């Protein structure tokens, strides 16, 4: 489980542990990971590494050699809202590396042991920005759209081996990363008008979709993106 130290990643990890999974919390911030593992309890351990660094695949291979790796949740994402002309190409490449290339690499590494045993679940956390767009957000939208496409492509390639690959597309959630927006009454008023449920998503509300996709209840579900956005993308 990458990006598990806080926010949506932590809530997904906690819910999977409560459903009976043993969870490995991935991320760069060891302090945040330790705090998250303590909050989750005995079913949580730490696997600290940078998903965008060279050798990230080796970390996953080492985890698979030590544990019976059944589920990979690719949750890490990085966003930078700026107009097109404000980006240097190196900055674009770095964002795509984190949001798209790293999930590809980790999914490939996780798929190897899953294929060998004939079962597995890969869950990619995409975004509603993968399907709809706004100005000043082109790089993130491009990368998340690519991650949704990668989800479908991996589902097609790995299905014959008993591995399902699905995605979850969150909308607006009141996480630490969105603290400034959450505190802005104008944003709250806009979400009240714009979403069917009329509010921010609460972080724990992402977890049900992940538990479902990781479970036997989703054994015939693959190549799908479940949107969890309070009706934002359905609301005219």
C-alpha positions as CSV (number, residue, x, y, z in Angstrom):
1,X,0.0,0.0,0.0
2,X,1.8,3.1,-1.2
3,X,1.2,6.6,0.3
4,X,-0.2,5.0,3.4
5,X,1.1,7.4,6.0
6,X,-1.9,9.8,5.9
7,X,-5.0,10.8,4.1
8,X,-6.9,8.4,1.8
9,X,-4.0,5.9,1.8
10,X,-4.1,5.5,5.5
11,X,-7.9,5.1,5.5
12,X,-7.7,2.4,2.8
13,X,-4.9,0.6,4.7
14,X,-6.9,0.7,8.0
15,X,-10.0,-0.6,6.3
16,X,-8.1,-3.5,4.7
17,X,-6.6,-4.4,8.0
18,X,-10.0,-4.3,9.7
19,X,-11.2,-6.6,6.9
20,X,-8.5,-9.1,7.8
21,X,-5.6,-8.2,5.6
22,X,-2.0,-7.8,6.8
23,X,-0.9,-4.4,5.5
24,X,2.5,-3.0,4.6
25,X,2.5,0.7,4.8
26,X,4.6,2.3,2.0
27,X,5.9,5.9,1.8
28,X,8.9,8.1,2.3
29,X,8.0,9.7,5.7
30,X,8.9,7.1,8.3
31,X,7.5,9.2,11.2
32,X,4.1,9.3,9.5
33,X,4.3,5.6,8.6
34,X,5.1,4.7,12.2
35,X,2.2,6.8,13.5
36,X,-0.1,5.2,11.0
37,X,1.1,1.6,11.8
38,X,0.5,2.3,15.5
39,X,-3.0,3.6,14.8
40,X,-3.9,0.5,12.7
41,X,-2.4,-2.0,15.1
42,X,-0.8,-5.4,14.9
43,X,-1.8,-6.1,11.3
44,X,0.3,-3.2,10.0
45,X,4.0,-3.0,9.2
46,X,6.2,-0.4,7.6
47,X,7.8,-0.7,4.2
48,X,9.5,2.7,3.7
49,X,10.7,3.6,0.2
50,X,10.3,6.2,-2.5
51,X,8.2,4.9,-5.3
52,X,9.7,7.2,-7.9
53,X,13.3,6.3,-7.1
54,X,15.4,3.8,-9.0
55,X,15.1,0.4,-7.4
56,X,11.4,0.8,-6.3
57,X,10.6,-2.4,-8.2
58,X,13.3,-4.2,-6.2
59,X,11.5,-3.2,-3.0
60,X,8.3,-4.8,-4.2
61,X,10.2,-7.9,-5.2
62,X,11.7,-8.1,-1.8
63,X,8.3,-7.7,-0.2
64,X,6.9,-10.5,-2.4
65,X,9.8,-12.8,-1.4
66,X,9.1,-12.3,2.3
67,X,5.3,-12.2,2.3
68,X,2.4,-13.7,0.3
69,X,1.6,-10.6,-1.7
70,X,-2.1,-10.7,-2.7
71,X,-2.9,-7.0,-3.0
72,X,-1.1,-3.9,-4.3
73,X,-2.7,-0.5,-3.8
74,X,-1.0,2.2,-5.9
75,X,-2.1,5.3,-4.0
76,X,0.8,7.9,-4.2
77,X,0.0,11.0,-6.3
78,X,1.5,14.4,-6.8
79,X,-0.4,17.5,-8.0
80,X,0.9,20.8,-9.2
81,X,-1.8,23.2,-10.5
82,X,-0.2,25.7,-12.9
83,X,-0.8,27.0,-16.5
84,X,1.0,25.2,-19.3
85,X,3.6,27.9,-19.9
86,X,4.7,27.8,-16.3
87,X,6.1,24.2,-16.5
88,X,9.6,23.2,-17.5
89,X,9.6,19.9,-19.3
90,X,11.7,18.4,-16.5
91,X,8.9,19.2,-14.0
92,X,6.3,17.6,-16.3
93,X,8.5,14.4,-16.5
94,X,8.9,14.3,-12.7
95,X,5.1,14.5,-12.2
96,X,4.4,11.8,-14.8
97,X,7.1,9.7,-13.2
98,X,5.4,9.8,-9.8
99,X,1.8,9.6,-11.0
100,X,2.1,7.1,-13.9
101,X,5.5,5.5,-14.4
102,X,5.9,4.5,-10.8
103,X,2.5,2.7,-10.6
104,X,3.4,0.9,-13.8
105,X,6.7,-0.3,-12.3
106,X,5.2,-1.4,-9.0
107,X,2.3,-3.1,-10.7
108,X,4.7,-5.0,-12.9
109,X,6.8,-6.1,-9.9
110,X,3.7,-7.2,-8.0
111,X,2.2,-9.0,-10.9
112,X,5.1,-11.4,-11.2
113,X,4.4,-13.3,-7.9
114,X,0.7,-12.9,-8.5
115,X,0.9,-14.6,-11.9
116,X,3.0,-17.4,-10.4
117,X,0.3,-18.3,-7.9
118,X,-2.6,-17.5,-10.2
119,X,-4.3,-14.8,-8.1
120,X,-4.0,-11.2,-7.1
121,X,-5.5,-7.8,-6.8
122,X,-4.1,-4.5,-8.1
123,X,-5.9,-1.3,-7.2
124,X,-4.9,2.0,-8.7
125,X,-6.0,5.2,-7.1
126,X,-6.7,7.5,-10.1
127,X,-8.9,10.7,-9.9
128,X,-12.0,12.2,-11.4
129,X,-9.4,14.4,-13.1
130,X,-8.6,11.3,-15.3
131,X,-12.0,11.7,-17.0
132,X,-12.8,15.4,-16.7
133,X,-10.6,18.4,-16.8
134,X,-10.2,22.0,-15.6
135,X,-7.8,24.7,-16.7
136,X,-4.4,24.9,-15.0
137,X,-4.2,21.2,-14.2
138,X,-3.1,19.7,-17.5
139,X,-0.1,17.6,-16.2
140,X,-2.0,15.9,-13.3
141,X,-5.0,15.3,-15.6
142,X,-2.8,13.8,-18.3
143,X,-1.1,11.5,-15.8
144,X,-4.3,10.3,-14.1
145,X,-5.9,9.7,-17.4
146,X,-2.9,7.6,-18.3
147,X,-3.3,5.7,-15.0
148,X,-6.9,4.9,-15.8
149,X,-5.8,3.6,-19.3
150,X,-3.1,1.6,-17.7
151,X,-5.6,0.0,-15.4
152,X,-7.6,-1.2,-18.4
153,X,-4.5,-2.4,-20.2
154,X,-3.2,-4.4,-17.2
155,X,-6.6,-5.9,-16.6
156,X,-6.5,-7.2,-20.2
157,X,-3.0,-8.5,-19.9
158,X,-3.3,-10.1,-16.4
159,X,-6.8,-11.4,-16.4
160,X,-5.9,-14.8,-17.8
161,X,-3.6,-15.3,-14.8
162,X,-6.3,-14.7,-12.2
163,X,-5.1,-11.1,-11.4
164,X,-7.7,-8.4,-11.4
165,X,-6.8,-4.7,-11.9
166,X,-9.2,-1.9,-11.1
167,X,-9.1,1.7,-10.1
168,X,-10.8,4.1,-7.7
169,X,-11.3,7.7,-8.8
170,X,-11.8,10.0,-5.7
171,X,-13.4,13.3,-5.9
172,X,-13.0,16.1,-3.4
173,X,-12.0,14.7,0.0
174,X,-11.2,16.6,3.2
175,X,-7.7,15.3,3.6
176,X,-4.6,17.0,5.1
177,X,-3.4,17.8,1.6
178,X,-6.6,19.8,1.0
179,X,-6.6,21.6,4.3
180,X,-6.5,25.1,2.9
181,X,-9.4,24.4,0.5
182,X,-11.4,22.7,3.3
183,X,-11.0,25.8,5.4
184,X,-12.2,28.0,2.6
185,X,-16.0,28.7,3.0
186,X,-16.3,29.6,-0.7
187,X,-15.1,26.1,-1.6
188,X,-17.5,24.5,0.8
189,X,-20.4,26.6,-0.7
190,X,-19.3,25.6,-4.2
191,X,-19.2,21.9,-3.4
192,X,-22.6,22.2,-1.8
193,X,-23.9,23.4,-5.1
194,X,-21.7,21.2,-7.3
195,X,-22.0,17.7,-5.7
196,X,-25.1,15.6,-5.4
197,X,-24.4,15.0,-1.7
198,X,-23.5,18.7,-1.2
199,X,-20.3,18.3,0.8
200,X,-16.7,17.3,1.0
201,X,-16.0,13.5,1.1
202,X,-14.8,12.2,4.5
203,X,-11.5,10.3,4.1
204,X,-12.9,7.1,5.5
205,X,-15.6,7.1,2.8
206,X,-13.0,6.0,0.2
207,X,-12.3,2.7,2.0
208,X,-15.4,0.7,1.1
209,X,-14.6,0.7,-2.6
210,X,-11.0,-0.6,-1.9
211,X,-12.2,-3.3,0.4
212,X,-14.7,-4.5,-2.2
213,X,-12.2,-4.5,-5.0
214,X,-9.7,-6.4,-2.8
215,X,-12.2,-9.0,-1.7
216,X,-13.7,-12.2,-3.3
217,X,-16.9,-10.3,-3.8
218,X,-15.1,-8.5,-6.7
219,X,-13.7,-11.7,-8.3
220,X,-15.4,-11.0,-11.7
221,X,-14.7,-7.3,-11.7
222,X,-11.6,-6.1,-13.6
223,X,-10.7,-3.1,-15.8
224,X,-13.1,-0.9,-14.0
225,X,-12.8,2.5,-12.4
226,X,-15.1,3.1,-9.4
227,X,-15.8,6.8,-9.0
228,X,-16.2,7.9,-5.4
229,X,-17.0,11.6,-5.6
230,X,-20.4,12.3,-3.9
231,X,-22.0,12.7,-7.4
232,X,-19.6,15.4,-8.6
233,X,-19.1,14.0,-12.0
234,X,-22.7,12.9,-12.4
235,X,-24.2,16.2,-11.2
236,X,-25.2,18.7,-14.0
